[in-house]
Amino acid sequence: MTTDEEVSPALASPAPDPEKAAAVKRYLPWVVATALFMEQLDSTIVNTAVPSMAVSLHVAPLSLKGVVASYILSLAVFIPISGWMADRFGTRRVFSSAVALFTVSSILCGCSLDVPMLVATRILQGMGAALMTPVGRLTIVRTFSKSELLVAMNFVIIPALIGPLLGPTIGGLIVHWLSWRVIFFINVPVGLLALVLIHRHMPDYMGPSRRPLDWVGLLLFGTGTALLSWLLEVFGEHDIAAERASILFIASVALLCAYVIHAQKIDFPLLRLGLFRVRTFRVAVVGGFVTRLGLGGLPFLLPLLYQLGLGLPAWQSGMLMMPAAAAAMGMKFMTSPLLKRFGFKKILVVNTVMIGVTICLFATVVPGTPILTIVGLGLVQGFFNSLQFSSMNSMAYADIKANDSSMASTIASSMQQMSMSFGLAAGSLVAAFFLGGLPQSDRSAVTSALHHAFLAMGILTLISSMSFWTLRSHDGESVSKGVAPPG
């Protein structure tokens, strides 16, 4: 059994010399962060370009829904096999192949001549993105000791926070000044830089044994999550009837339940659900899933509040999303001292409450609210969000053994992808419910509906703080203080 400072020899390449090891630890977080930023940015940047894309491709805007949904579906299907691929072929080969695929498919997206070609290339782009996130996180977990993991994870999580916030802003500016095709071409120089850094500084870890791929599990879980993700993505569109949506929802849940039963009967399941017996992993992943339901709606609700509720132009709305991104980057310098001083339980319980309160405070924003007040709310929200995600992501691996790290990374990434879809759908559904069919041109009605939506999502986040009460005071100390867990 390995200690907190060790990695099983079967998992890693021969130990590099100290100078090379230091270089890997210095540059690896940048490599992973760069790839994650591209993936998170592309999950939202396309949304603002849909009208321009429709004009260019001579189609109706609604017909481009598949361009957005295909990327989400591809993520849902291919994330579950990321851990198996990393164990089988090595983290460096899989990660570099994923970045290369993402970069090439970005070029193909920008060169697409029609909608079918664009959808196909978005699927390829999603395949690359699906492997980048969990394999990058896995490499971080295996490279850094438990005592170093918090700082490394804290750095890597920043792109995941600012990508969805900057996506609509960057996309809007590009579409306003340049062609929509540029939103895909901007990935090319970033991807090429990442490939150079991967070649120089990416360690290569493989699994201790070649476990077979669970094809039945992949079919059940992949189809179930893809169907559910697609349903959530298109929920509320007029072209899907309630009866059909209900049938698809029941089918997706049935497939996921069938996977749970299947996974308990075989030796090498696609996702080993037994890891949820580890308390810190269970609380971080499941508690984080619930917390993200409230947070996941903000990238959807805030632009609506600023543009439809306050009547601001798109560029000003985008600029108001920037303070949260800046605060998220600033918080990374404070996360480690805070967790070391107060521990994961206190931080997660209190911080989740504060996130819920700040979400509720957005319900007080009206057309006459000073811009400085809105900026202040964004800063506070960014600080709390950064602390929350850094804490949850690092605690998830606090008590995970080295030979379970690839499976833990795959499960965590799959759950986070599902929670993002649920969060966006929840924000859309709650806002539509309170709007009650009134026209979006009625600014007063839209503002009132959005205010009620912020209150509902904020209260949901407040309630989610209860999930972290099951933690113990010493949980996560192997990450926050470098102390081995008791027992």
C-alpha positions in Angstrom: 0.0 0.0 0.0 1.4 3.4 -0.9 1.8 6.3 1.4 0.6 9.8 0.8 3.9 10.7 -0.8 4.2 7.7 -3.0 2.9 6.4 -6.3 2.7 2.7 -7.1 5.6 1.8 -9.4 3.2 0.2 -11.8 1.5 3.5 -12.4 4.4 5.6 -13.4 7.4 5.7 -15.7 10.8 5.5 -14.2 11.5 8.3 -11.8 13.0 11.4 -13.5 15.9 13.2 -12.1 15.1 15.9 -9.5 15.6 18.8 -12.0 13.3 17.3 -14.5 10.7 16.4 -11.8 10.7 20.0 -10.7 10.2 21.2 -14.2 7.2 18.8 -14.6 5.6 20.1 -11.5 6.2 23.7 -12.6 4.7 23.3 -16.1 2.2 20.5 -15.8 -0.5 22.6 -14.2 -0.2 25.1 -17.0 -0.5 22.4 -19.6 -3.7 21.0 -18.0 -5.1 24.4 -17.3 -4.7 25.4 -20.9 -6.5 22.4 -22.2 -9.3 22.7 -19.7 -9.7 26.4 -20.6 -10.2 25.5 -24.3 -12.7 22.8 -23.4 -14.7 25.0 -21.0 -14.6 28.0 -23.4 -16.0 26.0 -26.3 -18.9 24.7 -24.2 -20.4 28.2 -24.2 -18.7 30.3 -26.8 -20.8 28.9 -29.7 -24.2 30.0 -28.1 -23.7 33.7 -28.9 -22.6 32.9 -32.5 -25.7 30.9 -33.5 -27.5 33.8 -35.2 -24.5 34.7 -37.3 -23.8 31.0 -38.1 -27.4 30.6 -39.2 -27.1 33.5 -41.6 -23.8 32.3 -43.0 -25.1 28.7 -43.5 -28.5 29.8 -44.8 -30.5 28.0 -42.2 -32.9 28.9 -39.4 -31.3 29.5 -36.0 -33.2 26.7 -34.3 -31.9 24.2 -36.8 -28.4 24.8 -35.3 -29.5 23.4 -31.9 -27.6 20.2 -32.9 -24.4 22.1 -33.2 -24.6 22.9 -29.4 -26.2 19.6 -28.4 -23.7 17.4 -30.4 -20.8 18.7 -28.3 -22.6 18.0 -25.0 -23.6 14.5 -26.2 -20.0 13.7 -27.2 -18.7 14.7 -23.8 -21.3 12.6 -22.1 -20.5 9.5 -24.1 -16.7 9.6 -24.1 -15.8 10.8 -20.6 -16.5 7.4 -19.1 -13.8 5.7 -21.2 -11.1 8.3 -20.4 -9.8 6.4 -17.4 -9.6 3.1 -19.2 -7.8 4.7 -22.1 -5.3 6.4 -19.8 -4.5 3.2 -17.9 -4.2 1.2 -21.2 -2.3 3.7 -23.4 -0.7 6.1 -21.0 -1.6 9.6 -19.9 0.8 11.4 -22.2 -0.3 9.6 -25.4 -4.0 10.0 -24.6 -3.8 13.6 -23.5 -1.7 14.7 -26.4 -4.0 12.8 -28.8 -7.0 14.5 -27.2 -5.5 18.0 -27.6 -4.5 17.2 -31.2 -8.0 15.9 -32.0 -9.6 19.0 -30.4 -7.3 21.3 -32.3 -7.8 19.7 -35.7 -11.5 19.4 -35.2 -11.6 23.1 -34.3 -10.1 23.9 -37.7 -12.7 21.6 -39.3 -15.5 23.4 -37.4 -14.3 26.7 -38.7 -14.1 25.4 -42.3 -17.5 23.7 -42.2 -19.6 24.3 -45.3 -23.0 23.2 -44.0 -24.8 22.1 -40.8 -24.2 18.3 -41.1 -20.4 18.9 -41.5 -20.4 21.3 -38.5 -22.3 18.9 -36.3 -19.9 16.0 -37.2 -16.9 18.1 -36.5 -18.4 19.3 -33.2 -18.8 15.6 -32.2 -15.0 15.1 -32.9 -14.3 18.2 -30.9 -16.3 16.8 -28.0 -14.4 13.5 -28.2 -11.2 15.4 -27.7 -12.6 17.5 -24.9 -14.0 14.4 -23.1 -10.6 12.9 -22.8 -8.7 16.2 -21.9 -10.5 17.0 -18.6 -10.3 13.6 -16.7 -6.9 12.6 -18.0 -5.4 16.0 -17.2 -6.8 15.8 -13.7 -5.6 12.2 -13.3 -2.1 13.3 -14.3 -2.1 16.0 -11.7 -3.3 13.6 -9.0 -0.5 11.1 -9.8 2.2 13.7 -10.2 1.7 15.7 -7.0 1.7 14.3 -3.5 -1.4 14.7 -1.3 0.2 17.6 0.5 0.9 19.4 -2.8 -2.4 18.5 -4.5 -4.5 21.4 -3.2 -2.2 24.0 -4.7 -2.0 22.2 -8.0 -5.8 21.6 -8.2 -6.5 25.1 -7.1 -4.5 26.4 -10.1 -6.1 23.9 -12.6 -9.7 24.6 -11.5 -9.5 28.3 -12.5 -10.1 27.7 -16.3 -13.2 25.6 -15.4 -14.6 28.7 -13.5 -13.8 31.4 -16.0 -14.3 29.5 -19.2 -18.1 29.5 -19.0 -18.1 33.1 -17.9 -15.8 34.3 -20.7 -17.3 32.2 -23.4 -20.4 34.4 -24.1 -18.2 37.6 -23.8 -15.5 36.4 -26.2 -18.0 34.9 -28.6 -20.1 38.1 -28.7 -17.0 40.2 -29.4 -15.7 37.9 -32.1 -19.1 37.7 -33.9 -19.5 41.5 -33.6 -16.1 42.3 -35.2 -15.1 39.2 -37.1 -16.5 36.0 -38.7 -18.1 33.4 -36.5 -15.5 30.9 -37.8 -12.8 32.7 -35.7 -14.4 31.3 -32.5 -13.0 27.9 -33.5 -9.7 29.1 -35.0 -8.6 30.8 -31.7 -8.1 27.2 -30.4 -5.4 26.5 -32.9 -2.4 28.5 -31.4 -3.4 27.5 -27.9 -3.6 23.8 -28.9 -0.2 23.9 -30.6 1.4 25.5 -27.6 -0.2 22.8 -25.4 1.2 20.1 -27.6 4.7 21.5 -27.3 4.4 21.6 -23.5 2.9 18.1 -23.4 5.9 16.8 -25.4 8.4 18.4 -23.0 6.7 18.2 -19.6 3.9 15.6 -19.5 4.6 12.5 -17.5 3.4 9.2 -18.8 1.4 7.0 -16.3 -0.2 3.7 -17.1 -2.4 1.4 -15.1 -1.0 -1.6 -13.1 -2.9 -4.0 -15.3 -4.8 -4.1 -18.6 -8.4 -4.4 -17.5 -10.9 -5.1 -20.3 -13.3 -2.4 -21.5 -16.8 -2.8 -20.2 -18.6 -2.5 -23.5 -22.1 -3.3 -22.1 -21.5 -0.7 -19.4 -20.4 1.8 -22.0 -23.5 1.2 -24.0 -25.8 1.5 -21.0 -24.2 4.5 -19.2 -23.1 6.3 -22.4 -26.5 6.0 -24.0 -28.3 7.0 -20.8 -26.2 10.0 -20.1 -26.2 11.1 -23.7 -30.0 10.9 -23.9 -30.4 12.7 -20.6 -27.9 15.4 -21.6 -29.6 15.9 -25.0 -33.0 16.1 -23.3 -31.8 18.7 -20.8 -30.1 20.7 -23.6 -33.2 21.0 -25.7 -35.7 21.2 -22.8 -38.2 24.0 -23.3 -37.8 24.1 -27.1 -41.2 24.1 -28.8 -40.2 21.2 -31.2 -40.3 18.5 -28.5 -43.7 17.5 -27.0 -44.1 16.8 -23.3 -45.1 13.2 -23.9 -42.0 12.6 -26.0 -39.8 14.3 -23.4 -41.3 12.2 -20.6 -40.7 9.0 -22.5 -37.1 9.9 -23.3 -36.5 10.9 -19.6 -37.9 7.6 -18.4 -35.7 5.7 -20.9 -32.5 7.6 -19.9 -33.2 6.9 -16.2 -33.9 3.2 -16.9 -30.6 2.9 -18.8 -28.7 4.5 -15.9 -30.4 2.2 -13.4 -29.6 -0.8 -15.6 -26.0 0.3 -15.5 -26.0 0.4 -11.7 -27.3 -3.2 -11.6 -24.8 -4.3 -14.3 -21.8 -2.7 -12.6 -22.4 -4.7 -9.4 -22.2 -8.0 -11.3 -18.9 -7.8 -13.1 -15.3 -7.5 -12.0 -14.2 -4.6 -14.2 -17.1 -2.2 -14.6 -16.8 1.0 -16.7 -17.3 3.1 -13.5 -16.6 1.3 -10.2 -19.4 2.6 -8.0 -17.8 1.1 -4.9 -15.5 4.2 -4.7 -18.6 6.0 -3.3 -17.9 4.1 0.0 -15.0 6.5 0.5 -16.7 9.2 2.5 -14.6 12.2 1.3 -15.0 11.1 -2.3 -18.7 10.5 -1.9 -19.4 13.9 -0.3 -17.2 15.8 -2.7 -18.8 14.3 -5.8 -22.4 13.9 -4.7 -22.5 17.1 -2.6 -20.7 18.9 -5.4 -23.4 17.6 -7.8 -26.2 19.2 -5.8 -24.3 22.4 -5.2 -23.7 22.8 -8.9 -27.4 22.7 -9.6 -27.7 26.2 -8.2 -24.4 27.5 -9.6 -24.9 25.9 -13.0 -27.7 28.2 -13.8 -25.8 31.5 -13.3 -24.1 31.6 -16.8 -27.6 31.4 -18.2 -29.5 33.6 -15.8 -27.0 36.5 -15.4 -26.7 37.5 -19.1 -30.5 37.4 -19.2 -30.8 39.7 -16.2 -28.2 42.1 -17.6 -29.6 42.2 -21.2 -33.3 41.6 -20.9 -33.9 42.8 -17.4 -31.6 45.8 -17.3 -31.6 46.5 -21.0 -27.8 46.5 -21.3 -26.1 45.7 -24.7 -24.4 42.4 -25.1 -20.9 43.8 -24.7 -21.7 45.5 -21.4 -23.4 42.3 -20.2 -20.3 40.4 -21.0 -18.1 42.9 -19.2 -20.2 42.4 -16.1 -19.3 38.7 -16.1 -15.6 39.6 -15.9 -15.4 40.5 -12.1 -16.4 36.9 -11.1 -13.6 35.5 -13.4 -11.0 37.9 -11.9 -12.1 37.1 -8.4 -11.9 33.4 -9.1 -8.2 33.8 -10.1 -7.5 36.0 -7.1 -9.0 33.5 -4.6 -6.4 30.8 -5.6 -3.8 32.5 -3.4 -6.1 32.3 -0.3 -7.6 28.8 -0.7 -4.7 26.8 0.8 -4.3 28.9 4.0 -8.1 28.9 4.6 -8.4 25.2 4.3 -5.3 24.6 6.4 -6.7 26.9 9.1 -10.4 25.8 9.1 -10.6 22.4 7.4 -12.8 21.2 4.6 -15.9 20.7 6.6 -16.2 24.2 8.0 -15.1 25.8 4.7 -17.6 23.8 2.6 -20.6 24.2 4.9 -20.1 28.0 5.4 -18.9 28.7 1.9 -21.9 26.9 0.4 -24.2 29.0 2.5 -22.5 32.2 1.4 -22.8 31.2 -2.3 -26.5 30.6 -1.7 -26.8 34.1 -0.1 -25.0 35.8 -2.9 -27.2 34.1 -5.6 -30.2 35.4 -3.7 -28.8 38.9 -3.6 -28.9 39.0 -7.4 -32.6 39.2 -7.0 -32.1 42.7 -5.7 -30.6 44.0 -8.9 -33.0 46.3 -10.8 -32.5 48.8 -13.6 -31.5 51.5 -11.1 -28.9 49.4 -9.3 -25.4 51.1 -9.4 -22.9 49.2 -11.6 -20.5 49.2 -8.7 -22.9 47.2 -6.7 -23.3 44.6 -9.5 -19.6 44.4 -9.9 -19.2 43.9 -6.1 -21.7 41.0 -6.2 -19.8 39.5 -9.1 -16.5 39.7 -7.2 -18.0 38.1 -4.1 -19.6 35.4 -6.2 -16.3 34.7 -7.9 -14.4 34.4 -4.7 -16.9 31.9 -3.1 -17.2 29.9 -6.3 -13.4 29.5 -6.6 -13.1 28.4 -3.0 -15.9 25.9 -3.4 -14.7 24.2 -6.5 -11.1 24.1 -5.4 -12.2 22.5 -2.1 -14.5 19.9 -3.6 -12.1 18.9 -6.4 -9.1 18.5 -4.1 -11.0 16.7 -1.3 -12.4 14.2 -3.7 -8.9 12.6 -3.9 -7.9 13.0 -0.3 -8.5 9.3 0.6 -8.3 7.7 -2.9 -5.5 5.2 -3.3 -3.1 5.7 -6.2 -4.3 2.7 -8.2 -7.9 4.0 -8.0 -7.1 7.5 -9.1 -8.0 7.0 -12.8 -11.4 5.5 -11.9 -12.0 8.3 -9.4 -11.1 11.0 -12.0 -13.5 9.4 -14.5 -16.4 9.2 -12.1 -15.8 12.8 -10.9 -15.7 14.1 -14.4 -18.8 12.2 -15.5 -20.8 13.5 -12.5 -19.6 17.1 -13.1 -20.6 17.0 -16.8 -24.1 15.8 -15.8 -24.4 18.4 -13.1 -23.5 21.2 -15.6 -26.4 20.0 -17.8 -28.7 19.7 -14.9 -27.8 23.2 -13.6 -28.3 24.9 -17.0 -31.6 23.1 -17.5 -32.7 24.0 -13.9 -31.9 27.7 -14.5 -33.9 27.7 -17.8 -36.8 25.8 -16.3 -37.2 27.9 -13.2 -36.9 31.2 -15.2 -39.5 30.0 -17.7 -41.8 28.8 -14.9 -41.9 32.2 -13.2 -42.2 34.0 -16.5 -45.4 32.1 -17.1 -45.6 32.5 -20.8 -45.4 36.3 -20.8 -43.4 37.9 -23.7 -39.7 38.4 -23.1 -40.2 42.0 -24.4 -41.9 42.8 -21.2 -38.9 43.9 -19.2 -40.8 44.1 -15.9 -42.1 40.6 -16.2 -38.6 39.2 -17.2 -36.9 41.0 -14.3 -39.5 39.7 -11.9 -39.2 36.1 -13.2 -35.4 36.2 -13.1 -35.5 37.6 -9.5 -37.7 34.6 -8.5 -35.3 32.3 -10.3 -32.3 33.6 -8.4 -34.1 33.2 -5.1 -35.1 29.6 -6.0 -31.6 28.7 -7.1 -30.1 30.4 -4.1 -32.3 28.5 -1.7 -31.5 25.2 -3.4 -27.8 26.0 -2.9 -28.4 26.9 0.8 -30.0 23.5 1.3 -27.2 21.7 -0.5 -24.8 22.9 2.3 -26.4 20.1 4.4 -24.6 17.5 2.3 -21.3 18.7 3.8 -22.3 18.2 7.4 -21.5 14.5 7.1 -17.8 15.3 6.9 -15.6 14.9 9.9 -13.3 17.6 11.2 -10.2 15.8 10.1 -11.4 14.9 6.6 -9.2 16.0 3.8 -6.2 16.8 6.1 -4.0 14.7 3.9 -4.5 17.4 1.2 -4.8 20.6 3.3 -2.1 19.8 5.9 -0.2 16.8 4.4 -1.4 14.6 7.3 -2.1 10.9 6.7 -5.8 10.0 7.4 -6.4 8.2 10.7 -6.7 4.5 10.8 
